[in-house]
Amino acid sequence: QVQLVESGGGLVQAGGSLRLSCAASGRTFSTYGMGWFRQVPGKEREFVAAINWQGGSTMYADSVKGRFTISRDNAENLVYLQMNSLKPEDTAVYYCAADIHWGDAHARLSGYDFWGQGTQVTVSS
């Protein structure tokens, strides 16, 4: 069982920045593929960013490319999402996810085995 706990969400003005963190349990964290997803009420959960097990490969949704950066610290079992130039349309609950079977970065929601409880990000215009 893997537990994921997100933090760092909040209210920010458009153009501002936030950094989300995801703390993971598990002694084999360094083998997991990790991802960030987001969801707004009434819509499906959507992919934001992913990073492979060693941090050398990342991928992003087109909507956040160039503004968001995913990274990880395997020594501390942490994954980060640095969000810059935030827009009102980035408002959502952001979820951290772990793929314990496949260490590569990917956007397949169904491929992630464990999820955090989510953290709210609100961007005001």
Secondary structure, DSSP 8 states (H G I E B T S, - for coil): ---EEEE--EEEETT--EEEEEEE--TTGGG-EEEEEEE-TTS--EEEEEE-TTSS-EEE-TTTTTTEEEEEETTTTEEEEEE-S--GGG-EEEEEEEESS--S----GGG--EE---EEEEEE-
